[in-house]
Amino acid sequence: DFGQSKTHLGKALEISLRLKELKPEIYYPKVAQIYESMGNLYFSYFDGMDITFIEHAIVYYKTALTYYKVLEEIEKTDAQLNYGQHTANVGNVKFILGNLYKLNRQFETSIDYYQRCANTFNRLTVVNKAYNHYIIRSYEEIAMMYGYMTNRNVKLSMQYFEKAIELSIAYYPSMAKMLQSEKEKECLYLEDMHANI
């Protein structure tokens, strides 16, 4: 029930925003999580028709991202490292924002968020190579976005497919074949589009 979920999350947010002034170490992360949950709620109820759901989701995810980035900066300073406990949250929210902007047909902004996601997870691959999965997915999405844009950039599209394939071969060999197939399909599609212009 969308209405009930929105009401309960709203109440939780209101309480957490008050409590974060008293105990920021506990409630600052909680506020970030609730904003992300609000984004999840609107995103999950998007039916492909009412674009306001996407617009609301973007606002909530961006707010969550702001909180996660503050937490990440504090953690990085404390640990004297290039990443923190919330760095994965930062990367994940950037990936979701890439998806939302793609659905909203704002391809340049979508590319920007996917690139930011890849950059964020690149810092985390130092401690866990599994994060390469997000980088591969981001590169694949960027490759597709360059194909979707009105001023299609075949060269950049193919470059990002190559980056995704290269990483896949190193870390997820079974994924590399699927990406190669996607690249070939996209290449044929872009060639057809170019021939019809």
N, C-alpha and C positions, 0 to 999 in steps of 0.2 A: 504494500500500500504506500504509494508515493507520498501522499499527504501526511500519514502517520510518521513515516520515516523522516520527512523534512521537519516536522514538529519536534520529534525527539532529538534529532541532531541539533536543531536550533537551540533547544533547552540546554543540551550538553555543552554547546559552544558558549552560550551565555554564562553558564556556571564556570567553565574552564577559563574564560577570559578574565573573570573576576579573581579566580584563585591563582592565576599565573602571576598576579601582582604580589601575592603572599609567598608562594612557593614556585618560583619560575623553573627551578631545576626539574620539577615534576610536571607542571602544567604547561610549560612552553611546548614541549614535544606533544603533549595531548592536544593542544590547540591546533598544531600542524596536522595531526592525524585526523581531527574532526573536519578541518577544512578539506583535506584530501577525501574523506568520506562523503562530504557534501558534493564534491566534484564527481566522485564515483556514482552517487545517487542520480545526479542529473544526466551523466553520461549513459548510465544503464537504462534510463527511461527515454532516451532519444530514439524516436521511431523512424528516423529518416525524413520526417516531414517538418516538425516544429523546431526550427533552428535556434529558438530561444533556449532550449535545453542545452545545446552546445555552448551558446554564449555564457550561460550561467556556470556551466561546468568549467569553462576556461577561467572565469573570474575566481572560482573557488580553488582550482588547481594552482593558479598563479599566486594566490594568497598563501596556500600551503607551501609552495616553493620558496616564497620569501622567508617563512618561518624556518623551513629546513636549512636554507642557506645560512641563516644566522647561527643555527645550532652547529652546522658543519664548520663554520669559521671559528667558533669558540673551541670546538673539539680539536681542530687542526692546530690552533695556537697552543692549547694545553698539551697535546701529544707531540708537538713539533714534527708533524708529518704532513704529507700532501693530501690526506684524506681523513675523514672522521667517521664516527658511528653512523651519522646520517647522510653520508655521501651517496650511498646507494639509493636512499629515498629521493635525493636531489636528482639523480640520473633517471630514476623511474618516472618521476613527475614530468621531467623534460620530455621523455619518450611519449607519455600520454598526451602532453600538450601538442607534440608533433602530430599525433593521431587526430586530435580534435581540430587543429588547424587544417589538416588534410580534408577531413569531413566538411569543413567550412569553406573548402576550395581556396584557401589562402596558402598556396603552395610555397611561396618564398619564405613565409613565416614558419611553415611546417618544416622546411629544409633547415632553417636556422635552429629550431628546437631539436631536431634529430642530430644535427652536428654537435650541438651542446651536450646532448645525451652521450654521444660517442666520446667526446672529450672527457666528460665526467667519469665514465666507466673505464676509460683508458688509464686514469690514475689508480683505479682499484684493481686492475689486472696484475699489478705488482704483488698483491696479497692473495688474489684468487683468479686464476685463469678462466674460470667459468663465466666471469663477467664479459669475456669476449663475445658471448652470445648476444648481448645487448648491442655491442658495437657492430657486429655483423648485421643484425636486424635493422639498426639505424642506417647503415650504408645501403642496405637493400631498399629501404624506404626512400632515401635520398635519390637513389638511382631511378626509382619509379616516379618521384616527384618531378625530376627534370624531364621525364617523358610526358607527364601530364600537362605541364605548363604550356601556355599559349605560344610562347617563344621557346619551343622545345630545344633542349641542348643535348643532342645525341652523344656528343663527345663526353660531356660530364656524366651523363647517365651511364655510359659504358665504363667510365673510369671508376665510378662508385660500385658498379657490379663487380669489377675486377678486384677492388679492395675487399669487398665482402667475400668473394670466392677465395682470395688469397688467405684470409683469416680462417675461413671454413676449412680449407685443406689442412691447415696447421692444427686446428682444435676440434672441428666437427666434420670429418671427412664425408659422412653420409649427407650432410647438409649441402656440401659443395656441388654435388650432382644436381640437386634441386635448383640451386642458384644459377648454375650454368644453363639449365633448361629455361629458367625465368629470363635470363639475359638474352638467350637466343630468341625467345618469343617477343620480348620487348624490342629487340633489334629489328626483327621482321616488321613489327607493328609500326615502329618509327620510320622505317624505310617506305612502307606503304603510305603513311601519312605525308611524308616528304614528297612522294611521287604524285600525290593527289593535290598538292598545294599549287 
